[in-house]
Amino acid sequence: MKRNLLLILLLMFLSWAANAGERNEIIASYAFDAPFGISTNRQKLVSYLTRPYRSDYEKLQSIAYWIASHIAYDGYKYNNGKVSLKELNYEYDILQYRTGICTDYAKLFADMAKDAGISGVEYVTGYVLENQNKIKRRYTSRDINGIGHAWNRVQLGKRKFFVDTTFMAEGHIGGDKIRAVSSFKHKVDLKKRSYKNIVNMTVYDFFFDFTPEQELQRYNIIHLMDKYIN
């Protein structure tokens, strides 16, 4: 009996591991179809997104799918490595206009998880590094040659993984050649998004539930948290 129970638990774990970072069509479709009318009210939105699900994992997946499909990366706010401090206000646009940069994505995911009563979701910062930097080792600040970034670290029970809703999302406004970060066109683009229900269903599922080892193997990059940099 004990042996059979262990076998069942092992199969359940393997099934979960096999589905990690892969599209759950039912959860994705539900999140994509969230009513536009509740998108500016975070608590109502979280209630809708998590209502059908019992497990924290499924609730987090639903939240991540909504963020990745409804929030567009704002190239006006972050351009050529420079952030517009005037526009860098998390509450300013993340839900009203559904745009933001990596800090906005990661803060929103952490806040929505907290609204859902889920503990173990941490906002973290660091770098996204390429393999040639010998990323399996610890770094000193002199060795860092990567992209400053923010994402989330999740712990559900004994399981630990990363969620990067910025990397999950494809939608964006602005571009690399914009000079005036707080330009008139930025305001126009934001206003358009305030009354349009824009859903980008091109979501990179891998970046929900991944480990540095997995992304190194698949993409030859790694998310390295600041606390591991000497």
C-alpha positions as CSV (number, residue, x, y, z in Angstrom):
1,M,0.0,0.0,0.0
2,K,2.8,2.4,1.0
3,R,4.7,1.5,-2.2
4,N,1.6,2.2,-4.3
5,L,1.1,5.6,-2.6
6,L,4.7,6.6,-3.3
7,L,4.2,5.6,-7.0
8,I,1.1,7.7,-7.3
9,L,2.9,10.7,-5.7
10,L,5.8,10.2,-8.1
11,L,3.5,10.1,-11.1
12,M,1.7,13.3,-9.9
13,F,5.1,15.1,-9.5
14,L,6.3,13.9,-13.0
15,S,3.1,15.1,-14.6
16,W,3.4,18.5,-12.9
17,A,7.1,18.8,-14.0
18,A,6.2,17.8,-17.5
19,N,3.6,20.5,-17.8
20,A,5.8,23.2,-16.2
21,G,6.2,26.1,-18.5
22,E,3.8,24.7,-21.1
23,R,0.5,26.1,-22.3
24,N,-2.6,25.2,-20.3
25,E,-5.2,26.0,-22.9
26,I,-8.1,26.1,-20.5
27,I,-6.4,28.5,-18.1
28,A,-5.0,30.6,-20.9
29,S,-8.3,31.0,-22.7
30,Y,-10.1,32.0,-19.5
31,A,-7.4,34.7,-18.7
32,F,-7.4,36.0,-22.3
33,D,-11.2,36.5,-22.2
34,A,-11.3,38.4,-18.9
35,P,-13.9,41.2,-19.1
36,F,-12.5,44.5,-20.1
37,G,-14.7,46.3,-17.5
38,I,-12.8,44.9,-14.5
39,S,-9.2,45.4,-15.9
40,T,-8.6,48.6,-13.9
41,N,-9.7,47.2,-10.6
42,R,-7.0,44.8,-9.3
43,Q,-9.0,43.1,-6.6
44,K,-12.0,42.4,-8.9
45,L,-9.6,41.2,-11.7
46,V,-7.8,38.8,-9.3
47,S,-11.1,37.5,-8.0
48,Y,-12.2,36.7,-11.6
49,L,-8.9,35.2,-12.7
50,T,-8.6,32.8,-9.7
51,R,-12.2,31.9,-9.0
52,P,-12.3,28.6,-11.0
53,Y,-9.1,27.2,-9.6
54,R,-8.2,25.5,-6.3
55,S,-4.4,25.2,-6.5
56,D,-2.1,28.2,-6.0
57,Y,-0.1,27.0,-9.1
58,E,-3.2,27.3,-11.4
59,K,-4.1,30.7,-9.9
60,L,-0.6,32.0,-10.5
61,Q,-0.8,30.7,-14.0
62,S,-4.0,32.5,-14.7
63,I,-2.7,35.7,-13.3
64,A,0.5,35.4,-15.4
65,Y,-1.4,34.7,-18.6
66,W,-3.6,37.8,-18.1
67,I,-0.6,40.0,-17.5
68,A,1.4,38.7,-20.5
69,S,-1.6,39.0,-22.8
70,H,-2.9,42.4,-21.7
71,I,0.1,44.4,-20.6
72,A,2.3,45.9,-23.3
73,Y,6.0,46.6,-22.9
74,D,6.4,50.4,-22.9
75,G,9.3,51.4,-25.1
76,Y,8.8,55.0,-24.3
77,K,9.5,54.5,-20.6
78,Y,12.6,52.4,-21.2
79,N,14.6,53.4,-24.3
80,N,18.2,52.7,-25.1
81,G,18.9,51.7,-21.5
82,K,17.4,54.9,-20.1
83,V,14.3,55.1,-18.0
84,S,12.1,58.1,-17.9
85,L,11.8,59.0,-14.2
86,K,8.9,61.3,-14.9
87,E,6.8,58.4,-16.3
88,L,8.3,55.7,-14.0
89,N,5.2,55.3,-11.8
90,Y,3.9,51.8,-11.3
91,E,0.3,52.8,-10.5
92,Y,0.3,55.4,-13.3
93,D,-0.2,53.1,-16.2
94,I,0.1,49.4,-15.4
95,L,-3.7,48.9,-15.2
96,Q,-5.2,52.1,-16.5
97,Y,-3.3,51.9,-19.8
98,R,-2.0,48.3,-19.5
99,T,1.6,49.2,-20.2
100,G,4.8,49.0,-18.2
101,I,8.5,47.9,-18.0
102,C,9.9,44.9,-16.3
103,T,9.6,46.5,-12.8
104,D,5.9,47.1,-13.4
105,Y,5.3,43.6,-14.7
106,A,7.0,42.0,-11.7
107,K,5.4,44.2,-9.1
108,L,2.0,43.6,-10.6
109,F,2.4,39.8,-10.5
110,A,3.6,39.9,-6.9
111,D,0.7,42.2,-5.9
112,M,-1.9,40.2,-7.6
113,A,-0.5,37.0,-6.0
114,K,-0.8,38.7,-2.6
115,D,-4.4,39.8,-3.4
116,A,-5.1,36.1,-4.2
117,G,-3.9,35.1,-0.8
118,I,-0.8,33.3,-2.2
119,S,2.4,33.6,-0.2
120,G,5.9,32.8,-1.5
121,V,5.9,35.2,-4.5
122,E,8.9,37.5,-4.4
123,Y,9.9,40.5,-6.4
124,V,13.5,40.2,-7.4
125,T,16.0,42.1,-9.4
126,G,19.2,41.2,-11.2
127,Y,20.6,40.6,-14.7
128,V,19.8,38.4,-17.7
129,L,23.2,37.1,-18.8
130,E,24.5,35.1,-21.7
131,N,26.4,31.8,-21.4
132,Q,29.8,33.3,-22.5
133,N,30.0,35.1,-19.1
134,K,30.5,31.8,-17.4
135,I,27.1,32.1,-15.8
136,K,27.3,29.0,-13.7
137,R,29.7,30.8,-11.4
138,R,29.2,33.7,-9.1
139,Y,30.0,37.2,-10.4
140,T,31.7,40.3,-9.1
141,S,30.2,43.6,-10.2
142,R,33.2,44.0,-12.6
143,D,32.1,40.8,-14.5
144,I,28.5,41.8,-15.1
145,N,27.8,42.4,-18.8
146,G,24.1,41.7,-19.0
147,I,20.7,43.4,-19.0
148,G,19.4,44.8,-15.7
149,H,16.0,43.2,-15.1
150,A,13.2,42.5,-12.6
151,W,11.1,39.3,-12.3
152,N,9.6,37.0,-9.7
153,R,10.8,34.1,-7.7
154,V,8.1,31.7,-6.5
155,Q,8.1,29.0,-3.8
156,L,5.1,26.7,-3.5
157,G,5.9,24.2,-0.8
158,K,9.3,22.8,-1.5
159,R,9.1,23.7,-5.2
160,K,11.0,26.9,-6.4
161,F,10.9,28.5,-9.8
162,F,11.0,31.8,-11.6
163,V,8.1,33.6,-13.4
164,D,9.0,36.4,-15.8
165,T,5.8,38.0,-17.2
166,T,7.9,40.5,-19.1
167,F,9.5,37.7,-21.1
168,M,6.1,36.0,-21.5
169,A,4.6,39.0,-23.1
170,E,5.0,40.0,-26.8
171,G,2.8,43.2,-26.9
172,H,4.7,46.5,-26.9
173,I,4.3,50.2,-27.7
174,G,7.1,52.5,-28.7
175,G,10.5,51.3,-30.1
176,D,14.2,51.4,-29.9
177,K,14.7,54.7,-31.9
178,I,12.4,56.9,-29.8
179,R,14.3,59.9,-28.4
180,A,11.6,61.8,-26.5
181,V,10.6,59.4,-23.8
182,S,7.8,61.6,-22.6
183,S,6.6,62.4,-26.1
184,F,3.2,63.5,-27.3
185,K,2.9,60.2,-29.2
186,H,3.4,58.3,-25.9
187,K,0.4,60.1,-24.5
188,V,-1.6,59.3,-27.6
189,D,-0.7,55.6,-27.5
190,L,-1.6,55.4,-23.8
191,K,-5.0,57.1,-24.4
192,K,-5.8,54.6,-27.2
193,R,-5.1,51.7,-24.8
194,S,-7.3,53.2,-22.1
195,Y,-10.5,52.5,-24.0
196,K,-9.5,49.5,-26.2
197,N,-9.5,45.9,-25.1
198,I,-6.2,44.8,-26.7
199,V,-5.3,41.2,-26.1
200,N,-2.1,39.7,-27.4
201,M,-2.4,35.9,-27.2
202,T,1.2,35.3,-28.3
203,V,2.5,34.3,-24.9
204,Y,5.9,32.6,-24.3
205,D,4.8,29.9,-21.9
206,F,8.3,28.8,-21.0
207,F,8.8,31.8,-18.9
208,F,6.1,30.8,-16.5
209,D,7.7,28.2,-14.3
210,F,11.4,27.9,-15.3
211,T,14.7,27.5,-13.6
212,P,18.1,29.0,-14.5
213,E,19.3,25.5,-15.5
214,Q,16.3,25.1,-17.9
215,E,16.7,28.4,-19.6
216,L,20.5,27.9,-19.9
217,Q,19.9,24.6,-21.7
218,R,17.1,26.0,-24.0
219,Y,18.1,29.6,-24.7
220,N,21.7,29.9,-23.5
221,I,20.7,32.7,-21.1
222,I,20.2,32.9,-17.3
223,H,18.4,35.1,-14.8
224,L,20.9,35.9,-12.1
225,M,19.5,37.6,-8.9
226,D,21.4,40.5,-7.4
227,K,21.9,38.6,-4.1
228,Y,24.1,36.1,-5.9
229,I,26.4,38.9,-7.2
230,N,29.4,39.6,-5.0
